[in-house]
Structures are given as structure tokens and as C-alpha cells.
Amino acid sequence: MYKNKITQALLLSAGMAVAATSFSTLAADVPAGVKLAAKQELVRGNGTEVESLDPQKVSGVPESNVLRDLLEGLVNQDGNGALVGGVAESWETKDNKTWIFHFRKDAKWSNGDPVVAEDFVYTWRRLADPKTGSPYASYLEMTTMANAGDIILGKKSPETLGVEAVDKHTLKVTLDKPVPYFASMTVHTSLKPVNKKVVESLGDKWTSPANYVGNGAYTLDKWVVNERIVLARSETYWDNDKTVLNQVTYLPIENQVAEMNRFLAGEVDVTYEMPNEHFKRLVKEYPEDVKVTPYLCSYYYEFNTTRAPFDNEDVRKALSYAIDRDVIAKFIVGKGETPAYNFTPLATNGLDVDMPQYSELSQKERVAKAKELLAKAGYGSDNPLKFDLLYNTSENHKKVAVAIASMWKKSLGVTAVLENQEWKSYLDTKRQGDFDVSRAGWCGDYNEASTFLAILRDGHSQNYPKYSSKSYDAQLDKALAAASDADRSAAYKGAEALLAKDMPIMPIYHYVNARLVNPKLGGYPEKNPEDNIFSKDMYIIAD
């Protein structure tokens, strides 16, 4: 048994089997002597209107922020990103292939039903079922859960998935291959449970405030589309006695300047992000309010590799080489982000990458190479390249798109027509493959390189570029089958090298998480690299 949470996280990432892991949940740990405010209500900016509040039908960060409060999975994280108990109070494995999770007996749904192992069996089968149409179905395949891939393809019944309710309070999961970090993967939104009785009786209407049944620390009180989502403290949550915040409100503010102004006016406690152009001023004038934390996220553009001319590797490389990543990272975003020449953030556990050759060239040399490649593909002053560049509505995304389009125009004579769409439309457009080049961002679902690299596997539900490479997929297979950390790291290195060669995506920068946070907000996690924030762990300090 490993009682130290950080030790547990390190062991999982290192590939060691763990037996009989048991933790208490974090909850709101208010230090002795801290006086709490009489009004315990939190207001968070959330970037945009959520696509849905059904955990099996979403794929974005805004949705996960809300669902983390409404639903509780097997495992949670603390402020450092280490694992703590959720519905499961302990778990064990002897071979990293068969995992047993033991449920706490006082876990309940908001309608009073007990949370049982069968709830997770139903939910995970629902996630894999093609009838659900989940954008995150491939996540189950990434876990190597038995039969997940065949179920997603419609070759096998969802009932054959490698998950079993041994009894009401014991869940058994069978994987096809050893995955030492599987427990970490269960933190993800797509694996959070839904109530079978409610979902099957109400269909899509189950997510309305009048019908929503969750098992998290909060319940859905109000949902005014494009205005706010209000959550109320759940009286049935098993750890409700340790919850401090009574109400959490999420605001879908897409304009970062407007969000900043509402924060400075005292109307918002935590912003979704910050306006890039105001960052330095805010650091100077409001140093206690600015929080810059590590973040396992990559910002990139993706090519539709099924559509000409982006089915041509030379065109893709030319556009990528012509981007001055130093200018983007230092001056357009400028909050501590680093230029990216590979996909996976360099701080990710177990990652070792050889930077591609073009990263070592000067920007002038990259542009010269880009011109050669574009000419080779048949484009130049007599046949200029023109295409649409899609991004989701956001002033920060617009600034990046304008800067990159200007670089392409100036250095290559290429015209990128900017097209912004609101979040739901943007996601739908990408899923249907109706784009030329699109802005994208990916944040790690767990702290291991496969959470990034696997989405570009052929057939993955998040593989919007439609990248298809047997060599690339083989590297990911090698990583899964690796007998040592060194072998796994070498396989990931090979995968990153293929992405640099084939260029289905253009890495632009690796994120940091910069936002404004009310200094009176206690329990805000500053060292969780996945930015998993649980409202139940926070509290408002008195003036």
C-alpha cells in the first residue's frame, strides 16, 4: 500500500504495478486559522457555451470543467495532479492488465440511488457503442480495454467490453495489454458515470436542469444557454460535509477583454484565460491576481490531409516552416509559452524527443526551404495558393491566426482566408472534415505521451487531419508493448519523428495556463499540470 499520493503518481507513470492503493479524497482542506467568508459562491469564466453536459458526448475543456463538478469518476486528482479516491476508495492490480476498483458504500446519485459498479459498466459500454456516436469513443481503445476497438467499429457487442461488476461495490476491468497508468486514465470526463435509469427514460432530455442526475459534489440548478450555468451544492454527495462552496456559476465568455473587465469589476473569481495584449500590464498592476501555472497542452494547426493540396506533404511542410514560432510565442501570446517543433509538451512524463532538423535552422533559412517545397508542389507567383483557415471564436485565437496568415502572405505569397465559428459549429465542422486548415489545441487527459500521440492514430475519433500512417501506428503499438520505460520512450521518439516528417499538423507552441484568480479563493490548484480543478476542494476566504 502506498499512502503517499505523489509516490503513487510516480509509480504509475514509471510503469510499476500497484497493489491495494487506498486514499481518502482531498475535499476542501481549510488550513487552521483561516476565516471563511459568509458567502461561499464562486463565479468562473468558461470560455464558451458548452456543447453538452453528457460526459459521453463531449470533447472540450469547457464541458469538462463543469462535468468535473457534476459527476465523479472512479478516481480524482489533488492540487499536484496526484491520484486521490473518487467513487473508488481503493484499487489494485498485480499485472497492469486486470484492475479491481473497490467502491465506497456511501456514494450516491443526486436522486438518492446508490452509485454501484453496474453504473460504470453501463456507462463505458455506452461510450464504446457506435449508436452513441461519442467523439471520445477512441479513448476506451487507448486504454486497451478488452474488445473496445471491435465494439467501436461495430464488430462486437458492447456487452463484450472488458468491464464487469463483480458485485455492487467491486468493478473489474480487463485490458488487452498492460497499461501501468490505467488508474490515471479513469480521471477523464468520458469515463464519468451516468445514471442508466434516467438516461434511458429521458433520452437527450436528461441533461436539462429539471432532469439532471449526477453523483458529483454539485447539482445542476440553472442552465441559461449563452448566459450561465449555475450549480448548487449536492446534499447527497458522500463527502458533502467537507464541501465549502455552496454555489458555482460558469459564464460562457468568449471575449477575453470582456472577461478581464468583469474580473476587475469583481463579477468573476476565476477567468478562463487572459487577453494576450494585457498580460504584462496585469502582471505589473495586479500581481496577486495573475496565476501562471504548468499546463500539458499543445497549440497547433491541423491539415485536412484528404483534401488537395494538403494531401501533399511538401505543401504541409512549406506552411509549417514559414511560421515564425518565436514571434508567436513571445509576442503574440507572450505569457511564458514556448515555441513548439513537436506535438507532445516536453514536460510530459517519459518523453524524450529529437528536435526535427528544421527547428535548428534560422527563420530565414526555413522560409527559403518553404519556398522550395511550395514551388515543387506547383505553387508560386503564377499559381498562388489560397485556402480557408478555421478557428473557434476567440480574440486570442484570432490574433494568432492573423499573425500566421500575415507570415504566409509576406514570405510565401499564400492567402489564408480566416473563418471563425462558434464552438459547437467549429467542432461539428471538424468532425465532418469540412475544412482546409484548422486551429487546434490538445490538453493531456493523463500525464503520459500517449494521450497526445494516440489521437493521430489511423481511425482515432479525434484524428481530424485524417492522418494515416502504418509506420506511425506501429510506433504506438511498440510503446504499448514496451517492456521498459526506455523502450516506450524510444517508440514515442520514433512517433514524433514521423510527425515531423509527414507534418499532418503544425505544432506552434506549448501552453502555460495563465488566468486571473481572486486571491481570496483558497484551495486553487497551482501545480496540477492537467488543470483539473474541482470546486469541492476550494473555498472563499473572508476579507
LOTI-639340 format. One record per residue (C-alpha): x, y, z; residue number from 0. Coordinates in pm, whole numbers. Example, Ala and Ser with C-alpha at 12.3 -4.5 7.8 and 13.67 -1.06 7.14 Angstrom:
! LOTI-639340
(fike (1230 -450 780) 0);
(fike (1367 -106 714) 1);
//
This chain:
! LOTI-639340
(fike (0 0 0) 0);
(fike (132 343 -96) 1);
(fike (-6 614 128) 2);
(fike (197 897 -22) 3);
(fike (-5 1035 -315) 4);
(fike (293 1174 -506) 5);
(fike (477 844 -473) 6);
(fike (172 671 -617) 7);
(fike (159 900 -920) 8);
(fike (529 849 -989) 9);
(fike (500 474 -966) 10);
(fike (210 470 -1207) 11);
(fike (394 682 -1460) 12);
(fike (705 468 -1424) 13);
(fike (522 151 -1521) 14);
(fike (513 -28 -1187) 15);
(fike (219 -237 -1075) 16);
(fike (48 -114 -762) 17);
(fike (-141 -335 -521) 18);
(fike (-416 -223 -287) 19);
(fike (-392 153 -342) 20);
(fike (-616 341 -100) 21);
(fike (-665 714 -45) 22);
(fike (-914 950 110) 23);
(fike (-1049 1224 -115) 24);
(fike (-890 1568 -97) 25);
(fike (-1205 1772 -26) 26);
(fike (-1177 2134 87) 27);
(fike (-880 2127 323) 28);
(fike (-912 2460 501) 29);
(fike (-596 2542 699) 30);
(fike (-633 2606 1070) 31);
(fike (-688 2972 1148) 32);
(fike (-833 3062 808) 33);
(fike (-1161 3253 842) 34);
(fike (-1416 3166 577) 35);
(fike (-1637 3423 408) 36);
(fike (-2006 3409 494) 37);
(fike (-2094 3387 123) 38);
(fike (-1941 3079 -35) 39);
(fike (-2021 3133 -403) 40);
(fike (-1773 3104 -690) 41);
(fike (-1803 3253 -1041) 42);
(fike (-1582 3110 -1318) 43);
(fike (-1534 3222 -1675) 44);
(fike (-1563 2918 -1902) 45);
(fike (-1462 3038 -2247) 46);
(fike (-1773 2943 -2444) 47);
(fike (-2113 2781 -2431) 48);
(fike (-2078 2409 -2360) 49);
(fike (-2156 2159 -2633) 50);
(fike (-2345 1932 -2391) 51);
(fike (-2341 1814 -2030) 52);
(fike (-2349 1448 -2130) 53);
(fike (-1999 1315 -2049) 54);
(fike (-2006 1065 -2334) 55);
(fike (-2096 1330 -2594) 56);
(fike (-1835 1600 -2535) 57);
(fike (-1467 1652 -2613) 58);
(fike (-1373 2001 -2493) 59);
(fike (-1223 2171 -2190) 60);
(fike (-1526 2396 -2115) 61);
(fike (-1750 2091 -2085) 62);
(fike (-1503 1903 -1867) 63);
(fike (-1478 2197 -1629) 64);
(fike (-1849 2177 -1549) 65);
(fike (-1876 1797 -1557) 66);
(fike (-1593 1766 -1304) 67);
(fike (-1832 1922 -1052) 68);
(fike (-2147 1738 -1158) 69);
(fike (-2008 1386 -1192) 70);
(fike (-1745 1187 -1006) 71);
(fike (-1542 911 -1166) 72);
(fike (-1352 627 -1005) 73);
(fike (-1051 848 -932) 74);
(fike (-984 1220 -883) 75);
(fike (-669 1431 -860) 76);
(fike (-534 1662 -594) 77);
(fike (-377 2004 -648) 78);
(fike (-50 1846 -760) 79);
(fike (-213 1612 -1010) 80);
(fike (-160 1304 -792) 81);
(fike (-437 1047 -767) 82);
(fike (-694 1052 -488) 83);
(fike (-1006 846 -440) 84);
(fike (-1334 928 -609) 85);
(fike (-1615 674 -621) 86);
(fike (-1342 415 -569) 87);
(fike (-1181 430 -226) 88);
(fike (-913 180 -328) 89);
(fike (-788 -11 -631) 90);
(fike (-537 -280 -709) 91);
(fike (-356 -463 -988) 92);
(fike (-91 -733 -1000) 93);
(fike (-7 -724 -1370) 94);
(fike (-136 -386 -1502) 95);
(fike (-388 -581 -1714) 96);
(fike (-654 -675 -1458) 97);
(fike (-764 -388 -1237) 98);
(fike (-1000 -410 -940) 99);
(fike (-1172 -99 -802) 100);
(fike (-1346 -107 -463) 101);
(fike (-1631 142 -425) 102);
(fike (-1712 345 -119) 103);
(fike (-2051 232 5) 104);
(fike (-2188 580 78) 105);
(fike (-2154 712 -280) 106);
(fike (-2495 827 -406) 107);
(fike (-2663 983 -707) 108);
(fike (-2840 1313 -656) 109);
(fike (-3176 1131 -669) 110);
(fike (-3069 914 -376) 111);
(fike (-2980 599 -571) 112);
(fike (-2658 429 -462) 113);
(fike (-2365 450 -705) 114);
(fike (-2277 91 -793) 115);
(fike (-2031 -89 -1017) 116);
(fike (-2301 -161 -1274) 117);
(fike (-2333 216 -1335) 118);
(fike (-1977 220 -1473) 119);
(fike (-2035 -97 -1677) 120);
(fike (-2338 67 -1840) 121);
(fike (-2157 398 -1896) 122);
(fike (-1845 253 -2053) 123);
(fike (-2046 25 -2280) 124);
(fike (-2244 334 -2381) 125);
(fike (-1921 519 -2459) 126);
(fike (-1800 238 -2686) 127);
(fike (-2135 179 -2857) 128);
(fike (-2136 327 -3211) 129);
(fike (-2503 421 -3156) 130);
(fike (-2391 679 -2901) 131);
(fike (-2163 848 -3154) 132);
(fike (-1922 965 -2887) 133);
(fike (-1637 1190 -3008) 134);
(fike (-1428 1029 -2734) 135);
(fike (-1505 663 -2804) 136);
(fike (-1147 602 -2909) 137);
(fike (-1034 684 -2557) 138);
(fike (-1153 341 -2448) 139);
(fike (-942 185 -2721) 140);
(fike (-642 382 -2593) 141);
(fike (-686 214 -2255) 142);
(fike (-662 -123 -2439) 143);
(fike (-982 -230 -2262) 144);
(fike (-1074 -572 -2396) 145);
(fike (-1278 -561 -2720) 146);
(fike (-1309 -180 -2717) 147);
(fike (-1174 -137 -3071) 148);
(fike (-1403 -400 -3223) 149);
(fike (-1707 -260 -3039) 150);
(fike (-1637 92 -3168) 151);
(fike (-1617 -48 -3524) 152);
(fike (-1945 -235 -3476) 153);
(fike (-1779 -576 -3498) 154);
(fike (-1870 -684 -3145) 155);
(fike (-2149 -613 -2899) 156);
(fike (-2094 -352 -2625) 157);
(fike (-2167 -631 -2377) 158);
(fike (-1830 -786 -2463) 159);
(fike (-1635 -485 -2329) 160);
(fike (-1373 -578 -2068) 161);
(fike (-1556 -433 -1768) 162);
(fike (-1754 -630 -1512) 163);
(fike (-1948 -564 -1193) 164);
(fike (-1819 -834 -958) 165);
(fike (-2074 -711 -705) 166);
(fike (-2237 -378 -623) 167);
(fike (-1918 -229 -488) 168);
(fike (-1647 -402 -693) 169);
(fike (-1555 -324 -1054) 170);
(fike (-1321 -545 -1256) 171);
(fike (-1154 -408 -1569) 172);
(fike (-968 -630 -1814) 173);
(fike (-716 -482 -2057) 174);
(fike (-564 -649 -2361) 175);
(fike (-222 -508 -2281) 176);
(fike (-56 -392 -1959) 177);
(fike (-118 -21 -1901) 178);
(fike (55 90 -1581) 179);
(fike (-114 430 -1584) 180);
(fike (-470 299 -1635) 181);
(fike (-596 432 -1300) 182);
(fike (-481 779 -1408) 183);
(fike (-684 745 -1726) 184);
(fike (-1008 696 -1532) 185);
(fike (-997 1059 -1420) 186);
(fike (-1109 1160 -1769) 187);
(fike (-1452 1311 -1835) 188);
(fike (-1560 1047 -2087) 189);
(fike (-1535 774 -1819) 190);
(fike (-1751 954 -1564) 191);
(fike (-2074 764 -1493) 192);
(fike (-2431 840 -1595) 193);
(fike (-2748 707 -1434) 194);
(fike (-2889 435 -1659) 195);
(fike (-3248 475 -1540) 196);
(fike (-3250 848 -1609) 197);
(fike (-3067 835 -1943) 198);
(fike (-3279 554 -2086) 199);
(fike (-3610 703 -1972) 200);
(fike (-3542 1061 -2084) 201);
(fike (-3302 1033 -2378) 202);
(fike (-3124 1359 -2464) 203);
(fike (-3355 1550 -2228) 204);
(fike (-3177 1402 -1927) 205);
(fike (-2923 1688 -1927) 206);
(fike (-3178 1963 -1854) 207);
(fike (-3170 2116 -1502) 208);
(fike (-3508 1961 -1420) 209);
(fike (-3386 1611 -1508) 210);
(fike (-3012 1605 -1441) 211);
(fike (-2898 1332 -1204) 212);
(fike (-2530 1332 -1116) 213);
(fike (-2309 1186 -846) 214);
(fike (-2068 1477 -802) 215);
(fike (-2034 1738 -533) 216);
(fike (-2278 1970 -715) 217);
(fike (-2614 1950 -890) 218);
(fike (-2733 2137 -1199) 219);
(fike (-2952 2422 -1072) 220);
(fike (-2987 2654 -1374) 221);
(fike (-2871 2650 -1735) 222);
(fike (-2943 2960 -1942) 223);
(fike (-2783 2896 -2282) 224);
(fike (-2515 3151 -2375) 225);
(fike (-2557 3319 -2037) 226);
(fike (-2469 3097 -1740) 227);
(fike (-2470 2753 -1580) 228);
(fike (-2537 2753 -1205) 229);
(fike (-2450 2458 -983) 230);
(fike (-2572 2402 -628) 231);
(fike (-2406 2201 -355) 232);
(fike (-2531 1841 -354) 233);
(fike (-2677 1721 -27) 234);
(fike (-2642 1358 -138) 235);
(fike (-2269 1372 -220) 236);
(fike (-2086 1130 6) 237);
(fike (-1829 1392 115) 238);
(fike (-2067 1686 134) 239);
(fike (-1968 1764 494) 240);
(fike (-1623 1870 369) 241);
(fike (-1753 2076 75) 242);
(fike (-1742 2451 143) 243);
(fike (-1859 2629 -174) 244);
(fike (-2239 2636 -184) 245);
(fike (-2276 2760 -544) 246);
(fike (-2062 2761 -857) 247);
(fike (-2153 2964 -1167) 248);
(fike (-1993 2916 -1509) 249);
(fike (-2006 3202 -1759) 250);
(fike (-1952 3137 -2135) 251);
(fike (-1744 3450 -2206) 252);
(fike (-1563 3420 -2540) 253);
(fike (-1408 3770 -2539) 254);
(fike (-1102 3772 -2314) 255);
(fike (-1106 4151 -2265) 256);
(fike (-1469 4141 -2154) 257);
(fike (-1386 3857 -1916) 258);
(fike (-1090 4053 -1776) 259);
(fike (-1306 4358 -1718) 260);
(fike (-1569 4155 -1536) 261);
(fike (-1296 4006 -1316) 262);
(fike (-1157 4350 -1232) 263);
(fike (-1511 4464 -1152) 264);
(fike (-1546 4180 -902) 265);
(fike (-1803 3986 -1107) 266);
(fike (-1578 3687 -1186) 267);
(fike (-1347 3498 -947) 268);
(fike (-1155 3283 -1197) 269);
(fike (-1110 3364 -1565) 270);
(fike (-1086 3101 -1839) 271);
(fike (-779 3272 -1979) 272);
(fike (-634 3621 -2024) 273);
(fike (-615 3867 -2315) 274);
(fike (-264 3830 -2453) 275);
(fike (-209 4200 -2511) 276);
(fike (-292 4289 -2149) 277);
(fike (-79 4022 -1981) 278);
(fike (228 4233 -1898) 279);
(fike (15 4519 -1763) 280);
(fike (-187 4283 -1546) 281);
(fike (128 4122 -1404) 282);
(fike (254 4467 -1311) 283);
(fike (-70 4613 -1175) 284);
(fike (-238 4302 -1026) 285);
(fike (44 4061 -934) 286);
(fike (-162 3883 -668) 287);
(fike (-438 3807 -919) 288);
(fike (-227 3664 -1203) 289);
(fike (-164 3289 -1189) 290);
(fike (68 3126 -1442) 291);
(fike (91 2750 -1397) 292);
(fike (226 2450 -1591) 293);
(fike (-14 2304 -1847) 294);
(fike (17 1987 -2055) 295);
(fike (-131 2140 -2368) 296);
(fike (-18 2199 -2727) 297);
(fike (-143 2466 -2968) 298);
(fike (-124 2366 -3333) 299);
(fike (-289 2385 -3675) 300);
(fike (-409 2071 -3846) 301);
(fike (-430 1998 -4219) 302);
(fike (-715 1816 -4385) 303);
(fike (-487 1558 -4543) 304);
(fike (-774 1414 -4752) 305);
(fike (-824 1742 -4938) 306);
(fike (-593 1882 -5208) 307);
(fike (-343 2040 -5186) 308);
(fike (-298 1933 -4824) 309);
(fike (-267 1572 -4930) 310);
(fike (79 1685 -5047) 311);
(fike (349 1658 -4780) 312);
(fike (552 1939 -4943) 313);
(fike (266 2187 -4910) 314);
(fike (217 2097 -4545) 315);
(fike (585 2133 -4467) 316);
(fike (612 2464 -4653) 317);
(fike (333 2622 -4448) 318);
(fike (476 2486 -4124) 319);
(fike (832 2603 -4192) 320);
(fike (714 2955 -4275) 321);
(fike (566 3011 -3928) 322);
(fike (793 3214 -3700) 323);
(fike (714 3033 -3378) 324);
(fike (940 3257 -3168) 325);
(fike (734 3562 -3266) 326);
(fike (407 3382 -3190) 327);
(fike (519 3251 -2851) 328);
(fike (700 3562 -2729) 329);
(fike (498 3847 -2875) 330);
(fike (153 3729 -2989) 331);
(fike (70 3518 -2683) 332);
(fike (364 3612 -2461) 333);
(fike (269 3465 -2124) 334);
(fike (555 3215 -2097) 335);
(fike (454 2980 -2379) 336);
(fike (738 2805 -2562) 337);
(fike (779 2756 -2941) 338);
(fike (680 2403 -3043) 339);
(fike (851 2191 -3306) 340);
(fike (699 1868 -3181) 341);
(fike (348 1773 -3070) 342);
(fike (383 1646 -2712) 343);
(fike (475 1903 -2443) 344);
(fike (833 1845 -2335) 345);
(fike (740 1825 -1965) 346);
(fike (529 1513 -2024) 347);
(fike (633 1208 -1819) 348);
(fike (859 967 -2006) 349);
(fike (910 1184 -2316) 350);
(fike (1244 1206 -2498) 351);
(fike (1237 1383 -2835) 352);
(fike (1495 1460 -3100) 353);
(fike (1404 1802 -3233) 354);
(fike (1346 1798 -3612) 355);
(fike (1614 1943 -3836) 356);
(fike (1409 2248 -3940) 357);
(fike (1400 2362 -3577) 358);
(fike (1775 2420 -3593) 359);
(fike (1754 2650 -3898) 360);
(fike (1720 3025 -3880) 361);
(fike (1379 3161 -3974) 362);
(fike (1529 3298 -4296) 363);
(fike (1655 2950 -4383) 364);
(fike (1316 2795 -4303) 365);
(fike (1138 3039 -4533) 366);
(fike (1384 2964 -4814) 367);
(fike (1318 2592 -4769) 368);
(fike (943 2658 -4760) 369);
(fike (959 2842 -5094) 370);
(fike (1143 2547 -5250) 371);
(fike (885 2299 -5125) 372);
(fike (591 2512 -5238) 373);
(fike (744 2558 -5584) 374);
(fike (800 2182 -5603) 375);
(fike (429 2137 -5535) 376);
(fike (343 2374 -5819) 377);
(fike (266 2694 -5631) 378);
(fike (423 3037 -5672) 379);
(fike (352 3387 -5803) 380);
(fike (193 3247 -6120) 381);
(fike (-20 2999 -5925) 382);
(fike (-70 3137 -5571) 383);
(fike (-205 2911 -5300) 384);
(fike (-530 3017 -5132) 385);
(fike (-729 2831 -4864) 386);
(fike (-957 2873 -4563) 387);
(fike (-821 2880 -4208) 388);
(fike (-1080 2778 -3948) 389);
(fike (-1068 2876 -3581) 390);
(fike (-1321 2886 -3297) 391);
(fike (-1441 3230 -3191) 392);
(fike (-1188 3386 -2955) 393);
(fike (-991 3709 -2969) 394);
(fike (-673 3524 -2872) 395);
(fike (-717 3265 -3149) 396);
(fike (-793 3546 -3394) 397);
(fike (-470 3727 -3308) 398);
(fike (-267 3410 -3369) 399);
(fike (-450 3341 -3697) 400);
(fike (-398 3699 -3822) 401);
(fike (-28 3684 -3738) 402);
(fike (28 3347 -3908) 403);
(fike (-175 3446 -4215) 404);
(fike (43 3758 -4242) 405);
(fike (360 3546 -4222) 406);
(fike (236 3318 -4500) 407);
(fike (138 3613 -4718) 408);
(fike (464 3801 -4668) 409);
(fike (705 3510 -4703) 410);
(fike (524 3280 -4948) 411);
(fike (254 3486 -5120) 412);
(fike (-5 3246 -4975) 413);
(fike (-354 3372 -4887) 414);
(fike (-532 3225 -4586) 415);
(fike (-897 3333 -4560) 416);
(fike (-987 3345 -4192) 417);
(fike (-1311 3178 -4087) 418);
(fike (-1425 3178 -3726) 419);
(fike (-1713 2968 -3595) 420);
(fike (-1867 2941 -3251) 421);
(fike (-1757 2638 -3051) 422);
(fike (-2032 2388 -3138) 423);
(fike (-2024 2467 -3510) 424);
(fike (-1644 2458 -3514) 425);
(fike (-1639 2109 -3360) 426);
(fike (-1906 1984 -3597) 427);
(fike (-1721 2124 -3900) 428);
(fike (-1403 1945 -3798) 429);
(fike (-1580 1618 -3726) 430);
(fike (-1732 1625 -4073) 431);
(fike (-1395 1701 -4231) 432);
(fike (-1526 2017 -4395) 433);
(fike (-1214 2234 -4358) 434);
(fike (-879 2309 -4523) 435);
(fike (-664 2407 -4224) 436);
(fike (-793 2440 -3870) 437);
(fike (-675 2576 -3540) 438);
(fike (-650 2305 -3273) 439);
(fike (-540 2256 -2917) 440);
(fike (-491 1937 -2724) 441);
(fike (-453 1900 -2348) 442);
(fike (-334 1579 -2188) 443);
(fike (-602 1351 -2049) 444);
(fike (-331 1200 -1828) 445);
(fike (41 1268 -1784) 446);
(fike (193 1032 -2041) 447);
(fike (289 1083 -2406) 448);
(fike (24 850 -2548) 449);
(fike (-251 1095 -2452) 450);
(fike (-117 1322 -2728) 451);
(fike (29 1085 -2984) 452);
(fike (-261 839 -2990) 453);
(fike (-508 1092 -3131) 454);
(fike (-323 1082 -3463) 455);
(fike (-355 708 -3493) 456);
(fike (-548 600 -3803) 457);
(fike (-918 577 -3717) 458);
(fike (-900 764 -3387) 459);
(fike (-1217 966 -3328) 460);
(fike (-1011 1283 -3263) 461);
(fike (-791 1238 -3573) 462);
(fike (-943 1530 -3761) 463);
(fike (-648 1560 -4006) 464);
(fike (-729 1200 -4113) 465);
(fike (-361 1119 -4086) 466);
(fike (-296 759 -4191) 467);
(fike (46 601 -4143) 468);
(fike (114 234 -4074) 469);
(fike (465 326 -3959) 470);
(fike (329 578 -3710) 471);
(fike (70 334 -3574) 472);
(fike (344 72 -3540) 473);
(fike (542 307 -3315) 474);
(fike (241 347 -3087) 475);
(fike (197 -31 -3080) 476);
(fike (562 -64 -2979) 477);
(fike (507 182 -2696) 478);
(fike (214 -19 -2562) 479);
(fike (409 -344 -2580) 480);
(fike (730 -193 -2439) 481);
(fike (895 -396 -2166) 482);
(fike (1076 -98 -2019) 483);
(fike (1045 277 -1984) 484);
(fike (1342 320 -2218) 485);
(fike (1176 113 -2491) 486);
(fike (849 304 -2450) 487);
(fike (1031 637 -2468) 488);
(fike (1216 526 -2784) 489);
(fike (887 436 -2951) 490);
(fike (742 777 -2870) 491);
(fike (1056 939 -3008) 492);
(fike (1001 749 -3333) 493);
(fike (639 861 -3349) 494);
(fike (733 1228 -3302) 495);
(fike (996 1195 -3579) 496);
(fike (730 1066 -3818) 497);
(fike (501 1359 -3736) 498);
(fike (786 1599 -3818) 499);
(fike (845 1417 -4148) 500);
(fike (482 1379 -4257) 501);
(fike (356 1706 -4100) 502);
(fike (-18 1628 -4065) 503);
(fike (-20 1903 -3802) 504);
(fike (182 2221 -3749) 505);
(fike (292 2248 -3383) 506);
(fike (300 2616 -3291) 507);
(fike (355 2650 -2916) 508);
(fike (324 2466 -2587) 509);
(fike (88 2631 -2342) 510);
(fike (117 2764 -1996) 511);
(fike (-203 2825 -1803) 512);
(fike (-243 3197 -1740) 513);
(fike (-556 3333 -1579) 514);
(fike (-682 3581 -1324) 515);
(fike (-776 3432 -986) 516);
(fike (-935 3604 -689) 517);
(fike (-667 3599 -416) 518);
(fike (-947 3523 -168) 519);
(fike (-1002 3187 -337) 520);
(fike (-842 2918 -124) 521);
(fike (-754 2572 -248) 522);
(fike (-691 2682 -607) 523);
(fike (-454 2418 -757) 524);
(fike (-137 2579 -891) 525);
(fike (63 2260 -956) 526);
(fike (-183 2036 -1141) 527);
(fike (-33 2010 -1492) 528);
(fike (-363 1891 -1639) 529);
(fike (-554 2186 -1487) 530);
(fike (-810 1955 -1329) 531);
(fike (-991 2189 -1090) 532);
(fike (-1254 2051 -851) 533);
(fike (-1479 2313 -693) 534);
(fike (-1533 2088 -391) 535);
(fike (-1167 2145 -298) 536);
(fike (-1189 2526 -289) 537);
(fike (-1330 2793 -58) 538);
(fike (-1368 3171 -25) 539);
(fike (-1157 3339 245) 540);
(fike (-1307 3626 446) 541);
(fike (-1177 3979 390) 542);
//
